[in-house]
Amino acid sequence: MKISRYIVIILITITNVLSCRSDKKTTSDLAQAYQCPMKCEGEKTYNETGSCKICNMDLVLVANSPKTLESGVISEESIFNLTSKWNTEEGKTIQLKDLKGKTLVMVMIYTSCKAACPRLAADMRYIESTIPDEKIKNIQFVLVSIDPETDTPEKLKAFAKENGMQNNQWTFLQGSVSGVREFANVLSVKYKEISPIDFSHSNIISVFNTQGELIHQQEGLGVDNKETIETIIKITP
């Protein structure tokens, strides 16, 4: 009887131990999350140690998160959440999420503009000319028309040719009126039609990281591009 009693006790103990172990998550079940202490990129986290691409400070461990939370998940702040469709200067239809994986340098213009837009285009060309060769393939310069009813893909392609923006680093987009308005709101770009072929508008160049999150904006014409260029180079893989 004593032997049987001891066997029962041993079996109960083993069962309890196994049960406790099954409830515990091992380190391998969790993915560590690291973040810039200054939160230069908001709440964005990385699954490896390193330094911030913006301020170069060492990333710090902020939490352990389940592996199911992949680092490539689009954040709520990403423009890739927008579902509007766009026509390129080549006549292809895309969504903004199709640009994922590259640093995006974006500006809103219209091709019949004779004053501000040519200056913005010149600023974009200058910025592109300063990027190191090893970085340029991972950057897309995107010009979005605020006059989609006039700026057909054919007109955008002609504008690209006139302004020397024809290589693979340049993309021009024509959207719907509502899609353009939505995107302008995201960029805090204000524009208003003042005649059938003329608009007043903000002059803003915006820089997005590879996940479509806004990192930097430059406002004005012919301004010092140094900070914008430094930001682009830092965040581009």
N, C-alpha and C positions, 0 to 999 in steps of 0.2 A: 504493500500500500504506500509506503514512504517513497519507494522508487517512482511509482506512477505519479505521486504528488509532485516530486521534483521535476519530472519530465514536463508536466503541465505548466509549472512555474517558468521553466526555461523557454517553452514555446511561447508563452505570453510575453515574456521579456523580449524575445527576438522579434515578435510581431510589432511590439511598440517601437522598437528601435528602427525597424524598416519603415514604419509609418512616419516617424519623425523625419527620417532622411528624405523620404519622398516629398515632404512638404517644403523642404529647404531648396532654394535655388543656388546653384554653384556659381562661381565667378564666370564660368564658361557660358552660363545661361543668360548673362547680362552683358550688354555692350556699354562701355564707359563713354561718357559724353564730356567733351571739353569745349570751353567757350572763352572768348576774349573777355578779360576782366573789365574792360571799358565798354563792352557790348557795342563795338563799332558796327557790327552787322546785326544789331538787334538781338533776338533770341536764338540766332543760328548757332548750332553746335556741330562739332566734328567728332569722329570716333577714334581719332588718333591725336597724340600730343603734337605740338608744333608752335608756330607763332602766328599772330594775327596778320592777315594780308594787308590790313589798313594801317595799323599803328606799330606793328612788329613786336608787340608785347607777347610774352609766353602765354599760351592758352592754359586755363586752369580747369581742373576736374570739378564739374558741377553736379553730376548725378550719375547713377547707373540706370540705364534704360533697357527695356526688353529689346532683343535683337530684331524683333519684328518691326521696330521703328527704323526704317532704312534712312541712311543719310541723304539719299536722293529724293526723298519725298518733297513735293512742292509746298512751300509755306503759304500761309494765308496772304502774305504781302506780295506774292509773286504775280507778275503780269501774265504768267502762263495759265492762270486761272480764268482769264478772259476767253470767252468762246467765240468771239467775233471772227469772221473770215475776211481774208485780205487777198488782193490780187497783186502780184509782183510785176515789175517792169517787163518781165519775160512772159507774162500771161498765166503764170501758175497761181493756183489758189492754195493758201496756207493759213494756219493759225499761228499765233505768237509762240505757242509751245513748240512749234517746229524749229524755232531758233535756239532751243535749249542746248546748253553745253558750250556756248561761246559767251564771252563778254560782249555786251551790247552797248553801242554808243548811238543814241537815238535823238533825232530832232524832227520837229514838225514844220513843214514848209508848204508853199504852193508854187507851181512852175511859172505862172504868169507874173509873179512878184518881181519888181524891178529894183527894189531897195534893200530890204533886210535879208531876204532869202539868199541872194547871191553872196552876201557877207557870211551868213551862216554856213553855206556850202564851202566857202573859202576856209572858215575855221575848222570845219570837219576835215577838209583835205590836209590842212596843216597838221592837225592832230594825228591823222593817219600816217603822214610822212615822218613823224618822230618815233613811231613805235618800232622797237627792235625786230629784226627779221624773225627771230625765234618765237616771238609773241604774236605777230600779225595774223598767222593762220588761225588763231583761236579768238579772233575779234571780228565782229560783224558791225559795220556802220550802216544804220538804217534810217532812211528819210521817209517820213509818213506825211502824205498830203492832207491838208486841212480843207481841200477843195475837191472832194472825190467825184463830184458831178462833172467837173471839167478835166481833171487830171486822170485821163485814161492810162492804161499801161503803156500805150504807144507814146503819149506825151511824156510820161515819166522816163521812158527809155531815151527819148530825144534829149531830155534835160540831163540825164546821166552822161550822155555822149558829149554834150556841150560843156559840161563841167569836169570832164576827165574822171568820171566815177564809174568805170565799166568793168573793173576786175572783180574777182570773186568776193572781195571784202565788202562790196557795196550792195545794198538791197533797197529798193523803193517799193512803197506799199500804198495801194488805193483800197480804201474800205467803204463801208456803207456810211451814210450820214450819222446814224446812231452809233456805229462802231467807232468812228472818229471822235465823236463827242465824248463817248465813254473813256477812250484812251487819253484824250486831252485832259479830262478830269483827273485821271490817275497821275499824270505828269504835272498837274497844276498849270497847264498851258491854257491861257485865255485867248480866244480869237473871236472875231466878229466880222461878218460880211458888211462892207460899207459901199460896195457897188458890185455888179455882176462879175467883175474880174479882179476885185481888190478886197483885201482883208486887212484888218489890224490884228496883230497877234503878239504873244509873248515870244521872246527870243531865248530859248532855253535848250541847252544840250544836256541830256540825261545819260548817266552811266549805270548799267545794270550788271550784276554778277551772272555767273553761268546758270543760276537757279531763277533768274528773272526778278531779283530783288533790287530795288533802287538803292544805290550806294552813294551817288554824288550827282550834283547838278551845277551847271555853269550858266549864269544868266548874263546877257548883254552881247553886244557885237564888238568884235575886234579886241576882246579883253585878254588878259594874260591867261594862257592855257596851261600854265605850269602845274597847278594843282590837279586839273582834270587829267593831264597826261600821266602824272605820278600815280593817281588813283587807278587808272586803266592798267598801267604796267603792274602795279602791286596785286591786283585782284585777278589778273589773267594767268591761267596755269601755263 
